[in-house]
Amino acid sequence: MPLTALVLSCTLKKSPAESSATLIGHEFLDALGDHDVTGEVVRVVDHDVKFGVTTDEGDGDAWPEIREKMLHADIFAIATPIWLGQPASVAKMVLERLDAELSETDDAGRMSTYNKVAAVAVVGNEDGAHHVTAEVLQALNDVGFSIAANGSTYWVGEAMHTTDYQDLDPKPEKTTSTTKTAAANTAHLARLLASDAYPPA
C-alpha cells in the first residue's frame, strides 16, 4: 500500500541557504522511499506562517496550505536544529499551530491527526538531541499523532565545535542506520493504521 509523507524542515535559514535540518529531513524522506512512501520536504521559513494556535490566523497566513498537506499525508515528520538545548523557534511555532488539532475532531470524537504517524529528526553541534526529541514527540502525541518504536533520528557534533551535519562526508554510519530504522518503523505503523484505523473513543 503506497503511503505519503510530509516533512517540515524547521531550520532558521531560508532557501537557498544550506541547512543540516533540511538535509536530514530529506534523508529521512529518502529512507521512507525504501518502504513505498513518497512525499516532500517543506522548509517552513520559506512560507509566511503566522504565530498563533488556530488552523488559520488570516492575513495571508501560509499555515492552512501546509496543514492541508499534513492532513493528506500518512506520515508527518519534523526536522529541527538544536539551539541552546531547545528545538528551534520555528519548530515550536509549528507545535503551537498544531494545538488547534485538539478541537478538530470527527463525529466520533477523533482528532484529524489520528491514524497518522509522526517522527522527528534532530541535528546540532552540542548535546541536547534526546531533550529536543522528547519535547517534540510528546507534543505531537498530545495532538493525536502516533509514534512508532524508535521514531526519531539525530546527530550531534562535539561541543564547542563548528562542524555541521551537512559538512560530514561520509555521514556517520550510526545516524544513517538510525534514520533507516526510524523510517522503516514509521512506515510500518502508518501502513497498519491506514488499513485498520483507531476505533471511536
Stockholm file with secondary structure:
# STOCKHOLM 1.0

chainA/1-201         MPLTALVLSCTLKKSPAESSATLIGHEFLDALGDHDVTGEVVRVVDHDVKFGVTTDEGDGDAWPEIREKMLHADIFAIATPIWLGQPASVAKMVLERLDAELSETDDAGRMSTYNKVAAVAVVGNEDGAHHVTAEVLQALNDVGFSIAANGSTYWVGEAMHTTDYQDLDPKPEKTTSTTKTAAANTAHLARLLASDAYPPA
#=GR chainA/1-201 SS CCEEEEEEECCSCCTTSCCHHHHHHHHHHHHHHTTTEEEEEEEGGGSCCCCSSSSCCCTTCSHHHHHHHHHHCSEEEEEEEEETTEECHHHHHHHHHHGGGGGCBCTTSCBTTTTCEEEEEEEESSSCHHHHHHHHHHHHHHTTCEEEEEEEEEEECCTTCCCCGGGCSSCCHHHHHHHHHHHHHHHHHHHHHHHSCCCCC
#=GC SS_cons         CCEEEEEEECCSCCTTSCCHHHHHHHHHHHHHHTTTEEEEEEEGGGSCCCCSSSSCCCTTCSHHHHHHHHHHCSEEEEEEEEETTEECHHHHHHHHHHGGGGGCBCTTSCBTTTTCEEEEEEEESSSCHHHHHHHHHHHHHHTTCEEEEEEEEEEECCTTCCCCGGGCSSCCHHHHHHHHHHHHHHHHHHHHHHHSCCCCC
//
